[in-house]
Amino acid sequence: MYRFLLAYFFLACASAETAFGLARPQQNQAADSLDCTPQSSASDTVCTSESSLTEADRWFLMRSLAGTRLGSFFDTQRIEIYGWTEGAFTASSASGTQLPLGFNYRANDFLLQQNWLRIERTVETDGQDNSFGFLADTILPGADYRFTLARGLMNGQNGTYGIDPVQFYAQGYFPNLGQGLDVKVGRFFGQYGVESIASISTPFVSRAYNFIYNPFTHTGLLTTLKLDENWTVQNGIVTGSDVFFDSAAEPTYIGSIKWQAPDNRSSLLLACIAGSGRFNQAENFSNPQVFDLVFTRQISSEFSYTLDALYGQQTNVPGIGTANWYGIANYWKYQWSEQLSNTARLEFFDDVDGNRTGFEGMYTALTAGLNYQPRRSVILRPEVRYDYNDQSRPFENSADLFTAAFDFIIRW
């Protein structure tokens, strides 16, 4: 079985590349789609419905509607509306900007990172009947929009804070195809990596270079098929990476294959973005090919390890030709209690030609942080981070950058 699945996955990637005029070694990119928590979990094909929660488990907005006509309508239609607000302050050895670090790119300043509104109707997966739903996520407003905007969709904004309808799709679940087929049509998160745009689903306020300098979202069709208890495959056709309906759009294949160990303590996720891989000079737009491998291991009930290894490349880049970049990020998490955990991240990201960050060379970044929940609706996350690149000195002409950040997330 596993040989057939691997052959199927690589054949799909190779076929997509050949169809778009490019045949190159396959690498990979995938993760958020196969799970509904931080991308490293990669546990289930579809999310658990918020509507299935008890009244006490719901967030403030839905609890406040309980007993009203509108609240009853939402319950009948399985619609949930909720969100969160994230703010962060970052003390820094830099004086102005911390780029290419992100999302908290402003040095010694406070940023309202996200005001996130989510409206969803989750699909039902318990029965044997087909089920349909939708999801809409919007940053309104927040500083993070500067990183996530797709070309062709509200991308004329240039202020500190802006709005991004970062994810919106219709969804169908068909339980009698394989062990469940999930279909999404719309704009959705990139299907790779460990971290997420959504602050509640990522371990730190700062993000890894692996995450920041690769595609955030895709627009198109995505299918996720659960073959059995251990194997899941994805296939999709999209308009490109970080582009909506625009003259820069071009057909691009995305796909992944995931293995979950029978004891649920290990998983392996392999995926690819395979299009032309050619920088569009006429439109001044990137079409990267990205390949990603995510390995997770639950070492004990409290301690887990995650590896994210990535390779990307693009041809026809002005002044460069073929650009390459590589990244390896390691994550160690220890859960001290239900309220407290800590995570360490060690990353090596080689922007060989400077095509992704604007500065060539190897970035080494070490981050350590706490995640503390004094209440279910409140998350507090202090972190310290050290970045180093002595080849191009990207941090205001310095080889290194030290930051100490603190963010809060209030769920409502």
C-alpha positions as CSV (number, residue, x, y, z in Angstrom):
1,M,0.0,0.0,0.0
2,Y,2.6,2.6,1.0
3,R,4.7,2.0,-2.2
4,F,1.6,2.6,-4.3
5,L,0.8,5.8,-2.4
6,L,4.3,7.2,-2.7
7,A,4.3,6.4,-6.4
8,Y,0.9,8.1,-6.8
9,F,2.0,11.2,-5.0
10,F,5.3,11.7,-6.9
11,L,3.6,10.9,-10.2
12,A,1.1,13.6,-9.6
13,C,3.8,16.2,-8.8
14,A,5.8,15.1,-11.8
15,S,2.8,15.2,-14.1
16,A,1.9,18.7,-13.0
17,E,5.5,19.9,-13.6
18,T,5.7,18.3,-17.0
19,A,2.3,19.7,-18.0
20,F,3.5,23.2,-17.2
21,G,6.7,22.9,-19.1
22,L,9.1,22.0,-16.3
23,A,10.4,18.7,-15.0
24,R,12.5,19.0,-11.9
25,P,13.2,16.9,-8.8
26,Q,10.2,16.7,-6.5
27,Q,10.4,18.2,-3.1
28,N,7.4,19.1,-1.0
29,Q,5.0,21.3,1.0
30,A,2.0,20.4,3.2
31,A,0.4,20.4,6.7
32,D,-2.4,22.8,7.7
33,S,-5.0,21.1,5.5
34,L,-4.8,17.7,7.1
35,D,-5.3,19.0,10.5
36,C,-7.3,21.7,12.2
37,T,-4.9,22.7,15.0
38,P,-1.3,23.9,14.5
39,Q,-0.1,22.5,11.2
40,S,2.3,20.1,13.0
41,S,-0.6,18.0,14.4
42,A,-1.9,16.8,11.1
43,S,-4.4,14.6,12.7
44,D,-7.8,14.7,11.0
45,T,-9.2,15.4,7.6
46,V,-11.9,17.8,8.9
47,C,-12.3,20.0,12.0
48,T,-14.4,19.3,15.1
49,S,-17.6,21.4,14.9
50,E,-17.8,24.3,17.3
51,S,-21.6,23.8,17.2
52,S,-21.1,20.4,19.0
53,L,-19.7,22.2,22.0
54,T,-21.7,22.7,25.2
55,E,-23.0,26.2,26.0
56,A,-20.3,26.6,28.6
57,D,-17.6,25.7,26.1
58,R,-18.7,28.3,23.5
59,W,-17.0,31.6,23.2
60,F,-18.4,34.9,24.4
61,L,-20.1,36.0,21.2
62,M,-22.1,32.9,20.7
63,R,-22.9,32.6,24.4
64,S,-24.3,36.1,24.3
65,L,-26.7,35.1,21.5
66,A,-28.0,32.1,23.4
67,G,-31.8,32.2,23.8
68,T,-32.3,34.8,21.1
69,R,-34.0,34.3,17.8
70,L,-30.7,34.9,16.0
71,G,-28.9,32.5,18.2
72,S,-31.5,29.8,17.6
73,F,-31.2,30.3,13.9
74,F,-27.4,29.9,14.0
75,D,-27.8,26.7,16.1
76,T,-30.3,25.2,13.7
77,Q,-28.0,26.0,10.7
78,R,-24.8,24.8,12.6
79,I,-23.3,28.3,12.2
80,E,-20.8,29.6,14.6
81,I,-19.4,33.1,14.8
82,Y,-16.3,33.8,17.0
83,G,-12.9,35.2,16.8
84,W,-9.9,36.6,18.7
85,T,-7.8,39.7,19.2
86,E,-4.0,39.6,19.4
87,G,-1.7,42.4,20.4
88,A,2.1,42.2,20.8
89,F,5.1,44.3,22.0
90,T,8.6,43.4,20.8
91,A,11.7,44.8,22.5
92,S,14.6,44.6,20.0
93,S,18.3,45.3,19.5
94,A,17.2,46.9,16.2
95,S,16.0,50.5,16.2
96,G,13.3,50.6,13.5
97,T,12.4,47.5,11.5
98,Q,13.2,43.9,12.3
99,L,12.6,42.6,8.8
100,P,13.1,40.0,7.5
101,L,11.8,38.8,10.8
102,G,8.0,38.7,11.0
103,F,5.1,38.9,11.8
104,N,6.1,41.3,14.6
105,Y,8.3,43.3,12.3
106,R,8.3,46.6,14.2
107,A,11.2,47.1,16.7
108,N,10.4,48.4,20.2
109,D,6.8,48.9,19.3
110,F,3.3,47.6,20.0
111,L,1.3,46.1,17.1
112,L,-2.3,45.0,17.0
113,Q,-1.4,41.8,15.1
114,Q,-4.9,40.4,14.4
115,N,-8.5,41.1,14.9
116,W,-9.8,37.8,13.6
117,L,-13.4,37.1,12.7
118,R,-14.5,33.5,11.9
119,I,-17.9,32.5,10.5
120,E,-18.3,28.8,9.8
121,R,-20.8,26.1,9.2
122,T,-18.9,22.9,9.8
123,V,-19.6,19.7,7.9
124,E,-20.9,16.7,9.8
125,T,-18.8,13.6,9.7
126,D,-20.5,11.2,12.1
127,G,-23.2,9.9,9.8
128,Q,-23.4,8.4,6.3
129,D,-25.1,11.4,4.6
130,N,-23.2,14.0,2.6
131,S,-22.7,17.2,4.5
132,F,-22.0,20.8,3.3
133,G,-20.6,23.9,5.0
134,F,-18.4,26.9,4.7
135,L,-15.8,28.9,6.5
136,A,-14.8,32.6,6.3
137,D,-11.8,34.1,8.1
138,T,-11.0,37.8,8.0
139,I,-8.3,39.9,9.5
140,L,-10.2,43.1,10.3
141,P,-8.0,44.9,10.9
142,G,-4.5,43.9,11.9
143,A,-0.8,44.4,11.1
144,D,-0.4,40.8,9.9
145,Y,-2.4,41.6,6.7
146,R,0.9,43.1,5.2
147,F,2.3,39.5,4.9
148,T,-0.9,37.6,3.9
149,L,-2.6,39.7,1.2
150,A,-3.2,37.9,-2.1
151,R,-2.6,39.7,-5.3
152,G,-5.9,40.7,-6.9
153,L,-7.8,40.8,-3.6
154,M,-7.7,44.1,-1.7
155,N,-4.0,44.4,-2.2
156,G,-3.9,48.1,-2.7
157,Q,-3.6,48.8,1.0
158,N,-0.4,50.2,2.4
159,G,-1.0,51.3,6.0
160,T,0.2,49.7,9.2
161,Y,-3.2,48.1,9.7
162,G,-5.4,46.6,7.1
163,I,-8.1,44.0,6.2
164,D,-7.6,40.7,4.6
165,P,-10.3,38.1,3.9
166,V,-7.6,35.6,4.4
167,Q,-9.7,32.4,4.0
168,F,-13.1,31.7,2.6
169,Y,-14.4,28.5,1.0
170,A,-17.4,26.3,0.5
171,Q,-16.9,22.7,1.8
172,G,-18.5,19.4,1.2
173,Y,-17.9,16.1,3.0
174,F,-18.7,12.8,1.3
175,P,-18.4,9.9,3.8
176,N,-19.0,7.1,1.3
177,L,-16.0,7.9,-0.9
178,G,-13.0,6.1,0.6
179,Q,-13.2,6.6,4.3
180,G,-14.3,10.2,3.8
181,L,-13.7,12.8,1.0
182,D,-13.4,16.5,1.9
183,V,-13.8,19.1,-0.9
184,K,-13.0,22.8,-0.5
185,V,-13.6,25.5,-3.2
186,G,-12.4,29.0,-2.5
187,R,-9.3,30.6,-0.8
188,F,-7.6,28.5,1.8
189,F,-4.4,28.3,3.8
190,G,-1.3,26.8,2.2
191,Q,-1.2,23.1,2.8
192,Y,2.3,22.7,4.3
193,G,4.5,23.4,7.3
194,V,4.0,23.6,11.0
195,E,2.9,27.2,11.6
196,S,-0.2,29.1,10.8
197,I,-1.5,32.6,9.9
198,A,-4.1,32.2,12.7
199,S,-2.4,33.2,16.0
200,I,-4.3,30.6,18.1
201,S,-2.9,27.8,15.9
202,T,0.8,28.7,16.0
203,P,3.3,28.5,18.9
204,F,4.9,32.0,18.8
205,V,4.1,35.6,17.9
206,S,7.2,35.6,15.6
207,R,7.1,33.1,12.7
208,A,9.8,30.9,11.2
209,Y,11.5,31.9,7.9
210,N,10.2,28.6,6.5
211,F,6.7,30.0,7.0
212,I,7.1,33.7,6.2
213,Y,8.9,33.4,2.9
214,N,6.8,30.7,1.3
215,P,3.2,30.8,0.1
216,F,0.5,31.7,2.6
217,T,-2.8,31.0,0.7
218,H,-4.2,29.4,-2.5
219,T,-7.4,29.9,-4.4
220,G,-9.0,27.0,-6.2
221,L,-10.2,23.4,-5.6
222,L,-8.7,21.1,-2.9
223,T,-9.7,17.5,-2.2
224,T,-8.7,15.5,0.9
225,L,-9.3,11.8,0.7
226,K,-8.9,9.5,3.7
227,L,-7.9,6.1,2.3
228,D,-7.8,4.2,5.6
229,E,-6.9,4.9,9.2
230,N,-3.3,5.5,8.3
231,W,-3.2,7.1,4.9
232,T,-4.6,10.4,3.6
233,V,-4.0,12.1,0.2
234,Q,-4.7,15.6,-1.1
235,N,-4.9,16.9,-4.7
236,G,-5.8,20.4,-5.8
237,I,-5.7,22.9,-8.7
238,V,-5.2,26.5,-7.8
239,T,-4.6,29.9,-9.4
240,G,-1.0,30.1,-8.2
241,S,0.5,31.1,-4.8
242,D,-0.8,34.2,-3.0
243,V,-2.8,35.3,-6.0
244,F,-6.6,35.5,-6.4
245,F,-8.2,36.1,-9.8
246,D,-5.6,38.3,-11.5
247,S,-3.6,38.5,-14.7
248,A,-0.7,37.0,-12.8
249,A,-2.6,33.8,-12.0
250,E,-1.6,30.5,-13.6
251,P,-2.7,26.9,-13.1
252,T,-0.8,25.3,-10.3
253,Y,-1.0,21.8,-8.7
254,I,-0.9,21.3,-5.0
255,G,-0.9,17.8,-3.4
256,S,0.2,15.9,-0.3
257,I,0.3,12.5,1.2
258,K,0.2,11.8,5.0
259,W,0.9,8.7,7.0
260,Q,-0.4,8.5,10.6
261,A,1.1,5.7,12.8
262,P,-1.4,3.2,14.1
263,D,-0.6,4.3,17.7
264,N,-1.1,7.9,16.7
265,R,2.2,8.9,18.2
266,S,4.0,9.6,14.9
267,S,3.1,11.1,11.5
268,L,4.8,12.0,8.3
269,L,3.5,14.5,5.8
270,L,4.9,15.1,2.4
271,A,3.6,17.7,-0.1
272,C,4.3,19.8,-3.1
273,I,3.4,23.0,-4.9
274,A,4.1,22.3,-8.6
275,G,3.5,24.8,-11.3
276,S,5.7,26.4,-13.9
277,G,8.2,27.4,-11.2
278,R,9.0,30.4,-13.4
279,F,9.1,34.1,-12.2
280,N,6.6,36.1,-14.3
281,Q,8.7,39.1,-15.3
282,A,5.8,40.7,-17.3
283,E,3.7,40.7,-14.1
284,N,6.6,41.0,-11.6
285,F,5.2,38.0,-9.8
286,S,6.7,34.9,-8.2
287,N,5.6,31.3,-9.0
288,P,7.7,29.2,-6.6
289,Q,7.8,25.5,-6.5
290,V,7.9,24.4,-2.8
291,F,8.4,20.9,-1.3
292,D,8.0,20.2,2.3
293,L,8.3,17.3,4.8
294,V,6.8,17.4,8.3
295,F,7.6,14.7,10.8
296,T,5.9,14.7,14.2
297,R,6.6,12.4,17.2
298,Q,4.8,12.3,20.6
299,I,7.7,11.2,22.7
300,S,5.6,11.1,25.9
301,S,2.2,12.4,27.1
302,E,3.9,15.7,27.9
303,F,6.8,16.0,25.4
304,S,6.7,16.2,21.5
305,Y,9.0,16.9,18.7
306,T,8.3,18.2,15.2
307,L,10.6,18.6,12.1
308,D,9.8,20.8,9.1
309,A,12.2,20.4,6.2
310,L,11.6,22.5,3.1
311,Y,13.1,23.2,-0.3
312,G,12.0,25.8,-2.8
313,Q,13.1,27.0,-6.2
314,Q,12.2,29.4,-9.0
315,T,13.6,30.1,-12.5
316,N,13.8,33.2,-14.6
317,V,14.4,35.5,-11.6
318,P,15.9,38.8,-12.8
319,G,19.6,39.1,-11.9
320,I,19.7,35.6,-10.5
321,G,18.4,33.1,-13.0
322,T,17.4,30.0,-10.9
323,A,16.9,30.9,-7.2
324,N,17.0,28.2,-4.5
325,W,16.2,28.2,-0.8
326,Y,16.3,25.6,1.9
327,G,14.9,25.4,5.5
328,I,15.0,23.1,8.5
329,A,13.0,24.0,11.6
330,N,12.9,21.9,14.7
331,Y,10.2,22.3,17.4
332,W,10.2,20.8,20.9
333,K,7.2,21.3,23.1
334,Y,6.6,20.3,26.8
335,Q,3.1,20.5,28.3
336,W,3.5,21.2,32.0
337,S,-0.2,21.4,32.7
338,E,-3.5,22.2,30.9
339,Q,-2.7,25.9,31.3
340,L,1.0,26.0,30.7
341,S,3.4,24.8,28.0
342,N,6.7,25.9,26.6
343,T,8.1,25.5,23.1
344,A,11.6,25.9,21.6
345,R,12.3,26.4,17.9
346,L,15.7,26.0,16.2
347,E,15.7,27.0,12.5
348,F,18.2,27.1,9.7
349,F,17.1,28.9,6.6
350,D,19.4,29.3,3.6
351,D,18.2,32.0,1.2
352,V,21.0,31.1,-1.2
353,D,20.4,33.9,-3.7
354,G,18.5,36.4,-1.5
355,N,15.3,35.8,-3.6
356,R,13.0,35.3,-0.6
357,T,14.1,37.6,2.2
358,G,16.0,40.1,0.1
359,F,19.3,39.1,1.8
360,E,21.3,36.1,0.8
361,G,22.9,33.7,3.2
362,M,22.1,31.2,6.0
363,Y,19.8,32.4,8.8
364,T,20.1,30.7,12.2
365,A,17.2,31.5,14.5
366,L,16.6,30.2,18.1
367,T,13.3,30.9,19.8
368,A,12.0,29.9,23.2
369,G,8.6,30.8,24.6
370,L,5.8,30.0,27.1
371,N,2.1,29.6,26.4
372,Y,0.0,30.4,29.5
373,Q,-3.8,30.3,29.7
374,P,-5.0,31.8,33.0
375,R,-8.5,31.6,31.6
376,R,-9.8,29.6,28.7
377,S,-10.4,32.8,26.7
378,V,-7.0,34.4,27.4
379,I,-3.6,33.3,26.1
380,L,-0.3,35.0,27.2
381,R,2.9,34.2,25.3
382,P,6.3,35.7,26.2
383,E,9.2,34.7,23.9
384,V,12.9,35.4,23.4
385,R,14.6,35.0,20.0
386,Y,18.1,35.3,18.5
387,D,18.7,35.6,14.7
388,Y,22.0,35.5,12.9
389,N,23.2,35.9,9.3
390,D,26.8,37.1,8.9
391,Q,26.8,36.8,5.1
392,S,24.6,39.7,4.2
393,R,24.0,41.4,7.6
394,P,20.2,41.9,7.0
395,F,19.2,43.4,10.4
396,E,19.9,47.1,9.8
397,N,23.4,46.2,8.6
398,S,24.0,44.0,11.6
399,A,24.7,40.2,11.5
400,D,22.5,39.5,14.5
401,L,19.2,40.4,16.1
402,F,17.9,39.9,19.6
403,T,14.2,40.2,20.4
404,A,12.0,39.7,23.5
405,A,8.3,39.7,22.6
406,F,5.1,39.4,24.5
407,D,1.7,38.9,23.0
408,F,-1.8,38.4,24.4
409,I,-4.8,36.7,22.7
410,I,-8.3,37.3,23.8
411,R,-10.9,34.9,22.4
412,W,-14.5,36.0,22.0
